[in-house]
Amino acid sequence: MIKAKFYLTLASILFGCFCLCPAQSAPDKSTKIFVGLPSGVADTPLSGRLYVMFERNIYAQPLQSRMPDEHSFWLATDVRDWQPGTGLTLAGDVISYPFSAADLPEGDYAAWVLLDTNTVERGITESPGNLYSDAIAVVIRGDGTSDVRLTLEHKIAKQEVRGTGFLKEVKPESRLLSDYLKRPTSVKAIVVLPPSYYRTPSREYATVFVMPGFESPYTAALDGDLQIRRYGMNTVGQEKIFVFLDQECPLGYHGFVDSENNGPWGKALMEEFIPHLEKTFRMYRDPSTRFLTGQSSGAWAGLWLQINYPDQFGGVWACSPDPVDFEQFLGINIYGPNANLLFDESGVPIELNRFLSDANRVIGDGWVLNTFEAVFSPRGADGRPRELWNRETGEIDPDVAAAWRKFDLRLVLQDK
């Protein structure tokens, strides 16, 4: 699920500090953090998750951080009805990774703050409307005299997708999704047309639906030739139309699953989006000429679609998919007696899973493990996805695990 650069970061993290601790240490040791919200950046009170980031790289720029690690320390807290023209001091309800405000190692840092108010798009550093500060140079001292003052003075602008004659953005609104989610919702994609498309106006083409990996947006198809080479777009065999699909949603990646939390993405794709494409572009309408490919989360989505709509696709090429057997979910059998995500049978911490769980608590919705719960878990009484595991003890909830069975690809195939 996580990109290659994530694994490079993770390898060094496993030798570092694994802790998620509230900033409740003695005041004389805590870094004092004040965040201002000027009246000019918003007209109404704001609610969302506030992130403060300390970067070891003193030349780091805002919006570059993707996750906390041994080089990037995150603190987060949820704010509600924050009045413009006021400020707040981060207090004891702050969560952090991998250090608390009291335990930040001494040294020089670049620091900045971001307020995530966008509830309809994932990706805190890309979502339009989110506020952020300049990066400032700070010195952290261990005697409690460090004082960090940040101001939310910039807003992330909406980025317009600029296609070309051969790269077309399509984003028809989905009635199925809009009705379910109670807000206008579209299925989005970049359509990559073959070189001969305009030279041979009567020719039709086979179609390949491409689903990128986690944190790789559909607009990456516009970024140079990396994706073109990765998925072999019009460089192997006969020319084809490629459709680079968007899998992002507020709670992470929907995987084109009809889920209680994300909505009927599979039905929207099959019943609305593909018919729309085939009316708009010169695609063969024979299901045997539709193909699927993807990497990581996109690979899992490709397998899910091929398995659940076997008569609508001619084949799937899935590269390093997310877990396809939940008896081996991050090395854990979630159905087993006394199943635990964070500790093995001897009580020894599973460091990778602890990192994923703890970092996920700071980042919040839309990242890694929360994405799985949004797709596979039933909706709880609070309107949120039910949690598979206890964030402190690691215990697996057997009722939630049982609900995951219908998304366990091994069991789905076994039962067909």
C-alpha positions, 0 to 999 in steps of 0.5 A: 500500500505504501510507496517505495520511499515510505519503505526506505523511511520505515527501515530507519524508523524501526531502529528509532523511537516508537511512542505515541504520547500525549503532551503532558510532561512537566511544563518546564520541559515542554516546548511552548507552541502558539498558533495564530489564526488571523481574521483576514484568512477566514470569514467564519469559525473553523473546525478541523485537525491542526497539525504542527510539524518540526522538520530536521531538515532546516531547509524544508518547505511547507506542504512537503511533509507526508507523514511523521518519522524520525526526521519529521515530528508531528503534533496534532489536535482537533479544533472546533469553531475556532474564531478568526482573529484569535490564537491557541496554545497547544495543551495536554490533549495534543497527540504526537509521533514520534515524540511529545512536545516535552521530548523533542530532541534538542537542535535546529528545526524548520517548523510550520503548521497546517489546519485541515478543514477540507472534509471532502478530499483526502491529502492534507497538504493538497486539499483546497481551502486548508490553511498553513503557515510559512516555515520558520527556523526554531531552536529546541532546548531541553530546559523548557524555554523554547517558544514556537509561534506560528501563524496560519496565513496561507490557503491551499488553492484549488489546482485546475487539471490541465490536460492536452489533446491526448490527456483528457480529464473526465469527472461526470457526477455520479447520481448513486454516490451523490444520493448516498453521500448527500453531496455532489460526488464525481468519479474522476479519471484521466483518459490517455488516448493513443497516438493514432486516435485523431489520425484514424477517426473511425478506429475503436480501441481496447481499454485498460483501467489503471488504478495507482497505488496509495498516495498516487493521485489520478492526476499523476498521469499528467506528470511526465512519463513516469506513469506512462512507462510504469503501466506501459501506456501505448508502448507495448503491443497494440494501441489502447485507451488507458483510463487512469482512475481516481481512488481517493475519497475523504476516508482514504482510498475507496478501492471501488468497493461498495462500502457502508462508509465510502458509498457505492463506488463499484456500482458507480463505476460499472453502472454510470462511469464506464457507460459514460466513457464508452459514449464519449470515446471510441472504445470497444464495448465488448467486455473482453476488451476491457482490462484492469491493472494497478499497483499496491492499493490499485492492484487490490482494487483491480482484483476486487473488480475482476472477481466481482464483475468477472463478465465485465473485464477480460483480465487483470494485472495486479502488482504487489496488492494490499492484503488479499488474505486476512489470515495474513493481514500485516502478519496477523490472523484477524480471525484467530482467538485472542488476535492482536495487531500490535503484540505477538503471542508472546506479548512482544511488540510488532514494531511495524504495526505499532508504527503504522497504528501510532502514526495513523492516530496523529495523521487521522482519516485517510491514511493507511490503516484507517483506509482499510477500516473505511472500506471493510468495517461497518459503520458505527453508532457514531457514524464512523467506521468501526475500529478493527483493533484497540489503538492502545492494546492492539486487541482485534474486535471479533465482530468487526473482523467477522464483517471483514470476511466479505472483503477477504479476497481468498474467502470470496474466491473460495466461496464462488 
